[in-house]
């Protein structure tokens, strides 16, 4: 077994990113109704101005704003009505000074008008005469052509994970299909003589496969696809065969478990047996989750994650998510909040500690309570809203400290 | 047309909730790999203790902690090795004082042991004798039976929207299927003579159907199912027919658009034409989005949302999401953060203003910048990370204020 130094999270992430820079991922076209959560493989450039015409934001009378100046309820301006523009139709006439056309909300304002007087501030005397009781300024109650989106503008950048709001942007442009990266295919291998699948017979000393299900769900949550999900005994040949089969069709393989000394060696040796660079990260200076291995098996990346569920998910979030984002070029803002810590708690010096927390509101501020438990506990995760990072040089956190919580 | 007073958001929400209290939603069983995002229709009660046995968290020697007391690198304790417990198997022997058994990480510790000495702090002299160089306290390096989850405990409550972490809790328990509410079926009707679908021919004065796509995506995001999605012209009979067809198979119908005066009347009259209570909310004191109608058409709830995309989504989040959560009994924590406002901006007095913001980090604090634009702008939404609520009695927000941002 080679000897490696535990790397920091940042060094590990950049080692992973640098090896995946050239990884080419094909694109595919998906319909606008199916694209939520997918990642754009090219910029979306607007094809037209939005709105495509000067549009009223109210029901009212389109005017040259100068004609309304000085108008009040006692001294109204009198304008001549030339048209009632219908919803969904273009006006047939331009207006001149002293004229007006009725326009409904969302309707197109005629040439010559630069603003709209709300219907509440006007009165129709007869078929031809409108009294305006309130002045409007230029541009008032109007969205100008291109105000929202300008033709040729990048409206959604490559790498954006599409949200329902982005789907609105696509719909505005009449874009019914977009190019996104195909889903990353990921295999998940749970190792350990003690691991049984959830519907297999269970006996004392065994542990059910938790990581397989949690990791699969996370992969899907991040827009990936679970290619294979298997459980394998702690044996070199068996593990090697599963990794080989996984890599044949997957972009990434995750081996979870094997936290015993012997199993760690297998994972390491199996990764190295495929040629290529082999293991380049062996141990990470983080708590929980030190026994983590990352390597290149041929041209594919393989992750060996710890067996404890909370460690396993944590390292997944730190490293596998990073790899997925690197390949996809994902642009994403994390949701976070600065919270007041509600108690003292220690950390491990020399390692970055990820402390799970539960967030609650009290007296108009967000507070965070540590969720404690040994790292084998699955409830650690389900009771937490997020985590804080405590740096290696710190000794812990004090009650009253304001720390950044990253939401799950 | 009846006259209604604009209601506050809270009054509107409780009027909606009270009318949906008895709404019965069937359950269905789904597999653990498909249940993410679904809502539990009954409590999940643990069937067994987790762990099911006293388990080691390290590779090492299981001992009665008293036998290690006083042990140090200069004066080790000498113990007799009685067994090497295999991973996934129960120990075959108990240990007595002066004895020890080797246990791998995750392995079961034998009767008589209460702690585990890490392998790094011990040495195997020969097949029978182990030197222990460091004392352990009772319970050290051990997760006791039931420490994580106790048999009979509610591990996931009814109403919980299942996350990948919750899936881990289910897997631990060997639960391969869970009872969840069937997906809420929702129909979305976009109204307006000017509305065309995204792949229809487009001409000046028309507007593409944005809300239909955005709302559909939001419905799915919240775990619902889009039963129908149609565009209908502003005509009483046409709208009535679409609502009738929608309600035949849907739990909820949403009518979006029709923000012109005439269309508002249609929506109101159509809802009232089905019998039952009819419209009970007509106007909400919020900005943007006042022209909102909610009513009971027979025993089904119908929402009339504003036509402007950002108003429409806002009112969806305030009211339709509330209705979905009420029917599902959803328990959910919102993600939020207190942020420092980076500029002054006004609000509408007498109404609760929802101001979209973009969140960024600067000098170790989260700051929020208002995203401005008229409410017809779709980019308002896609450029925002969340929103703040400005109460009716406030005049606006000042730069430097610390306000709560609710993330989308």
Boltz contact constraints between the chains, C-beta under 6 A:
constraints:
  - contact:
      token1: [A, 32]
      token2: [B, 213]
      max_distance: 6.0
  - contact:
      token1: [A, 36]
      token2: [B, 217]
      max_distance: 6.0
  - contact:
      token1: [A, 53]
      token2: [B, 204]
      max_distance: 6.0
  - contact:
      token1: [A, 57]
      token2: [B, 374]
      max_distance: 6.0
  - contact:
      token1: [A, 57]
      token2: [B, 376]
      max_distance: 6.0
  - contact:
      token1: [A, 59]
      token2: [B, 260]
      max_distance: 6.0
  - contact:
      token1: [A, 59]
      token2: [B, 261]
      max_distance: 6.0
  - contact:
      token1: [A, 87]
      token2: [B, 193]
      max_distance: 6.0
  - contact:
      token1: [A, 87]
      token2: [B, 194]
      max_distance: 6.0
  - contact:
      token1: [A, 88]
      token2: [B, 193]
      max_distance: 6.0
  - contact:
      token1: [A, 88]
      token2: [B, 194]
      max_distance: 6.0
  - contact:
      token1: [A, 88]
      token2: [B, 205]
      max_distance: 6.0
  - contact:
      token1: [A, 88]
      token2: [B, 206]
      max_distance: 6.0
  - contact:
      token1: [A, 89]
      token2: [B, 205]
      max_distance: 6.0
  - contact:
      token1: [A, 90]
      token2: [B, 204]
      max_distance: 6.0
  - contact:
      token1: [A, 90]
      token2: [B, 205]
      max_distance: 6.0
  - contact:
      token1: [A, 104]
      token2: [B, 260]
      max_distance: 6.0
  - contact:
      token1: [A, 105]
      token2: [B, 259]
      max_distance: 6.0
  - contact:
      token1: [A, 105]
      token2: [B, 260]
      max_distance: 6.0
  - contact:
      token1: [A, 108]
      token2: [B, 205]
      max_distance: 6.0
  - contact:
      token1: [A, 143]
      token2: [B, 374]
      max_distance: 6.0
  - contact:
      token1: [A, 143]
      token2: [B, 376]
      max_distance: 6.0
  - contact:
      token1: [A, 148]
      token2: [B, 377]
      max_distance: 6.0
  - contact:
      token1: [A, 148]
      token2: [B, 379]
      max_distance: 6.0
  - contact:
      token1: [A, 164]
      token2: [B, 214]
      max_distance: 6.0
  - contact:
      token1: [A, 164]
      token2: [B, 217]
      max_distance: 6.0
  - contact:
      token1: [A, 164]
      token2: [B, 218]
      max_distance: 6.0
  - contact:
      token1: [A, 164]
      token2: [B, 221]
      max_distance: 6.0
  - contact:
      token1: [A, 165]
      token2: [B, 381]
      max_distance: 6.0
  - contact:
      token1: [A, 165]
      token2: [B, 382]
      max_distance: 6.0
  - contact:
      token1: [A, 166]
      token2: [B, 382]
      max_distance: 6.0
  - contact:
      token1: [A, 167]
      token2: [B, 213]
      max_distance: 6.0
  - contact:
      token1: [A, 167]
      token2: [B, 214]
      max_distance: 6.0
  - contact:
      token1: [A, 167]
      token2: [B, 217]
      max_distance: 6.0
  - contact:
      token1: [A, 168]
      token2: [B, 210]
      max_distance: 6.0
  - contact:
      token1: [A, 168]
      token2: [B, 214]
      max_distance: 6.0
  - contact:
      token1: [A, 168]
      token2: [B, 309]
      max_distance: 6.0
  - contact:
      token1: [A, 168]
      token2: [B, 378]
      max_distance: 6.0
  - contact:
      token1: [A, 169]
      token2: [B, 378]
      max_distance: 6.0
  - contact:
      token1: [A, 169]
      token2: [B, 382]
      max_distance: 6.0
  - contact:
      token1: [A, 171]
      token2: [B, 198]
      max_distance: 6.0
  - contact:
      token1: [A, 171]
      token2: [B, 208]
      max_distance: 6.0
  - contact:
      token1: [A, 171]
      token2: [B, 210]
      max_distance: 6.0
  - contact:
      token1: [A, 171]
      token2: [B, 213]
      max_distance: 6.0
  - contact:
      token1: [A, 172]
      token2: [B, 210]
      max_distance: 6.0
  - contact:
      token1: [A, 172]
      token2: [B, 378]
      max_distance: 6.0
  - contact:
      token1: [A, 174]
      token2: [B, 198]
      max_distance: 6.0
  - contact:
      token1: [A, 174]
      token2: [B, 208]
      max_distance: 6.0
  - contact:
      token1: [A, 176]
      token2: [B, 198]
      max_distance: 6.0
  - contact:
      token1: [A, 176]
      token2: [B, 199]
      max_distance: 6.0
  - contact:
      token1: [A, 193]
      token2: [B, 87]
      max_distance: 6.0
  - contact:
      token1: [A, 193]
      token2: [B, 88]
      max_distance: 6.0
  - contact:
      token1: [A, 194]
      token2: [B, 87]
      max_distance: 6.0
  - contact:
      token1: [A, 194]
      token2: [B, 88]
      max_distance: 6.0
  - contact:
      token1: [A, 198]
      token2: [B, 171]
      max_distance: 6.0
  - contact:
      token1: [A, 198]
      token2: [B, 174]
      max_distance: 6.0
  - contact:
      token1: [A, 198]
      token2: [B, 176]
      max_distance: 6.0
  - contact:
      token1: [A, 199]
      token2: [B, 176]
      max_distance: 6.0
  - contact:
      token1: [A, 204]
      token2: [B, 53]
      max_distance: 6.0
  - contact:
      token1: [A, 204]
      token2: [B, 90]
      max_distance: 6.0
  - contact:
      token1: [A, 205]
      token2: [B, 88]
      max_distance: 6.0
  - contact:
      token1: [A, 205]
      token2: [B, 89]
      max_distance: 6.0
  - contact:
      token1: [A, 205]
      token2: [B, 90]
      max_distance: 6.0
  - contact:
      token1: [A, 205]
      token2: [B, 108]
      max_distance: 6.0
  - contact:
      token1: [A, 206]
      token2: [B, 88]
      max_distance: 6.0
  - contact:
      token1: [A, 208]
      token2: [B, 171]
      max_distance: 6.0
  - contact:
      token1: [A, 208]
      token2: [B, 174]
      max_distance: 6.0
  - contact:
      token1: [A, 210]
      token2: [B, 168]
      max_distance: 6.0
  - contact:
      token1: [A, 210]
      token2: [B, 171]
      max_distance: 6.0
  - contact:
      token1: [A, 210]
      token2: [B, 172]
      max_distance: 6.0
  - contact:
      token1: [A, 213]
      token2: [B, 32]
      max_distance: 6.0
  - contact:
      token1: [A, 213]
      token2: [B, 167]
      max_distance: 6.0
  - contact:
      token1: [A, 213]
      token2: [B, 171]
      max_distance: 6.0
  - contact:
      token1: [A, 214]
      token2: [B, 164]
      max_distance: 6.0
  - contact:
      token1: [A, 214]
      token2: [B, 167]
      max_distance: 6.0
  - contact:
      token1: [A, 214]
      token2: [B, 168]
      max_distance: 6.0
  - contact:
      token1: [A, 217]
      token2: [B, 36]
      max_distance: 6.0
  - contact:
      token1: [A, 217]
      token2: [B, 164]
      max_distance: 6.0
  - contact:
      token1: [A, 217]
      token2: [B, 167]
      max_distance: 6.0
  - contact:
      token1: [A, 218]
      token2: [B, 164]
      max_distance: 6.0
  - contact:
      token1: [A, 221]
      token2: [B, 164]
      max_distance: 6.0
  - contact:
      token1: [A, 259]
      token2: [B, 105]
      max_distance: 6.0
  - contact:
      token1: [A, 260]
      token2: [B, 59]
      max_distance: 6.0
  - contact:
      token1: [A, 260]
      token2: [B, 104]
      max_distance: 6.0
  - contact:
      token1: [A, 260]
      token2: [B, 105]
      max_distance: 6.0
  - contact:
      token1: [A, 261]
      token2: [B, 59]
      max_distance: 6.0
  - contact:
      token1: [A, 309]
      token2: [B, 168]
      max_distance: 6.0
  - contact:
      token1: [A, 335]
      token2: [B, 335]
      max_distance: 6.0
  - contact:
      token1: [A, 335]
      token2: [B, 407]
      max_distance: 6.0
  - contact:
      token1: [A, 337]
      token2: [B, 337]
      max_distance: 6.0
  - contact:
      token1: [A, 374]
      token2: [B, 57]
      max_distance: 6.0
  - contact:
      token1: [A, 374]
      token2: [B, 143]
      max_distance: 6.0
  - contact:
      token1: [A, 376]
      token2: [B, 57]
      max_distance: 6.0
  - contact:
      token1: [A, 376]
      token2: [B, 143]
      max_distance: 6.0
  - contact:
      token1: [A, 377]
      token2: [B, 148]
      max_distance: 6.0
  - contact:
      token1: [A, 378]
      token2: [B, 168]
      max_distance: 6.0
  - contact:
      token1: [A, 378]
      token2: [B, 169]
      max_distance: 6.0
  - contact:
      token1: [A, 378]
      token2: [B, 172]
      max_distance: 6.0
  - contact:
      token1: [A, 379]
      token2: [B, 148]
      max_distance: 6.0
  - contact:
      token1: [A, 381]
      token2: [B, 165]
      max_distance: 6.0
  - contact:
      token1: [A, 382]
      token2: [B, 165]
      max_distance: 6.0
  - contact:
      token1: [A, 382]
      token2: [B, 166]
      max_distance: 6.0
  - contact:
      token1: [A, 382]
      token2: [B, 169]
      max_distance: 6.0
  - contact:
      token1: [A, 407]
      token2: [B, 335]
      max_distance: 6.0
